[in-house]
Amino acid sequence: QVELVEAGGGLVQAGGSLRLSCAASGRPLSGYTVAWFRQGPGKEREFVVTITWARITLYAASVKGRFTASRDDAENTVSLEMNSLKPEDTAVYYCAVHSVKYGSGWSDRESYKYWGQGTQVTVSS
């Protein structure tokens, strides 16, 4: 069992920055792909970025160039640096751990078994 706790959300003006963190416990993240998803008001949960066990990153087109994911396996944490934030980035952000070690399907929500409780990010215009 893996427990994930996100932190770092908040209210920021458009153009501002936030850094989200996700701390894992119960099992080492090493060997597992970790992803960030988000769910805006009245919207489906959508893929934001994934960072694999090999630190390969895959970003959604909407955040590419503005968001940067990183991981520290020694600390069992994953971070998401978000810059040039836009009102449309407003959402609850979730980190998730892939269900299979060295697994594929990096942007598929169904590939992820463990989810955090989410952290709210609100970007005002």
C-alpha positions as CSV (number, residue, x, y, z in Angstrom):
1,Q,0.0,0.0,0.0
2,V,1.3,3.5,-0.9
3,E,0.1,6.7,0.7
4,L,0.6,9.9,-1.1
5,V,0.3,13.4,0.4
6,E,0.3,16.5,-1.8
7,A,1.2,19.9,-0.6
8,G,1.9,23.4,-1.9
9,G,-1.3,24.4,-3.5
10,G,-2.8,27.9,-3.0
11,L,-4.1,31.1,-4.5
12,V,-1.8,32.9,-7.0
13,Q,-2.3,35.6,-9.5
14,A,-2.0,34.9,-13.2
15,G,1.7,34.8,-14.3
16,G,2.7,33.6,-10.8
17,S,4.4,30.4,-9.7
18,L,3.7,27.5,-7.3
19,R,5.6,24.4,-6.4
20,L,3.7,21.3,-5.5
21,S,5.2,18.4,-3.7
22,C,4.0,14.8,-3.3
23,A,5.4,12.7,-0.4
24,A,5.1,8.9,-0.6
25,S,5.1,6.4,2.2
26,G,4.6,2.7,2.4
27,R,6.8,1.7,-0.5
28,P,9.8,3.2,-2.3
29,L,9.0,5.1,-5.5
30,S,12.1,3.8,-7.2
31,G,11.2,1.9,-10.3
32,Y,7.7,3.4,-10.5
33,T,6.4,6.1,-12.8
34,V,4.7,8.9,-11.0
35,A,2.3,11.3,-12.6
36,W,0.4,14.5,-11.9
37,F,-3.2,14.9,-12.9
38,R,-5.7,17.7,-12.3
39,Q,-9.4,18.2,-12.2
40,G,-10.9,21.6,-12.8
41,P,-14.4,22.7,-11.8
42,G,-16.9,20.7,-13.8
43,K,-14.2,18.9,-15.8
44,E,-12.9,15.4,-16.1
45,R,-9.6,14.6,-14.4
46,E,-6.8,15.2,-16.9
47,F,-3.2,14.2,-17.4
48,V,-0.6,16.9,-16.6
49,V,2.8,15.3,-16.6
50,T,4.5,12.0,-15.9
51,I,8.0,11.3,-14.7
52,T,9.2,7.8,-15.1
53,W,11.6,5.7,-13.0
54,A,14.3,6.8,-15.5
55,R,13.3,10.4,-15.1
56,I,11.8,10.6,-18.6
57,T,9.1,13.3,-18.6
58,L,6.0,13.6,-20.7
59,Y,4.0,16.8,-20.5
60,A,0.5,17.7,-21.6
61,A,0.6,20.2,-24.4
62,S,-1.3,22.7,-22.2
63,V,1.5,22.9,-19.6
64,K,4.7,22.1,-21.7
65,G,7.3,24.8,-21.2
66,R,5.6,26.2,-18.1
67,F,5.6,23.2,-15.7
68,T,8.6,21.0,-14.7
69,A,8.3,17.7,-12.8
70,S,11.2,16.3,-10.8
71,R,11.6,13.4,-8.4
72,D,13.9,12.5,-5.5
73,D,13.8,8.8,-4.9
74,A,16.1,9.1,-1.9
75,E,13.5,11.3,-0.2
76,N,10.5,9.4,-1.8
77,T,9.1,12.7,-3.2
78,V,8.0,14.1,-6.4
79,S,7.7,17.8,-7.2
80,L,5.9,20.0,-9.8
81,E,7.2,23.5,-10.5
82,M,4.5,25.5,-12.1
83,N,5.4,28.9,-13.7
84,S,3.5,31.4,-15.8
85,L,0.2,30.2,-14.3
86,K,-3.0,30.9,-16.1
87,P,-6.6,30.9,-14.8
88,E,-7.3,27.8,-16.7
89,D,-4.7,26.0,-14.6
90,T,-7.1,26.3,-11.7
91,A,-7.8,22.7,-10.5
92,V,-7.2,20.2,-7.8
93,Y,-3.9,18.6,-8.5
94,Y,-3.3,14.9,-7.7
95,C,-0.1,12.9,-7.7
96,A,-0.4,9.2,-8.6
97,V,1.8,6.2,-8.7
98,H,1.7,3.6,-11.5
99,S,0.4,0.3,-10.6
100,V,3.2,-1.7,-12.2
101,K,6.9,-1.3,-11.7
102,Y,8.5,-0.2,-15.0
103,G,5.0,-0.1,-16.4
104,S,3.8,1.7,-19.6
105,G,0.7,3.7,-20.3
106,W,2.2,6.7,-18.7
107,S,-0.5,9.2,-19.5
108,D,-3.5,6.9,-18.9
109,R,-5.4,7.5,-15.7
110,E,-6.3,3.8,-15.5
111,S,-2.6,2.9,-15.3
112,Y,-2.3,4.5,-11.8
113,K,-3.3,2.6,-8.8
114,Y,-2.4,5.0,-5.9
115,W,-3.6,8.5,-5.6
116,G,-3.2,11.4,-3.2
117,Q,-6.0,13.4,-1.8
118,G,-5.2,16.4,-4.0
119,T,-4.2,20.0,-3.4
120,Q,-6.1,23.0,-4.7
121,V,-4.5,25.4,-7.0
122,T,-6.4,28.6,-7.8
123,V,-5.1,31.1,-10.3
124,S,-6.8,34.5,-10.4
125,S,-6.9,36.7,-13.4
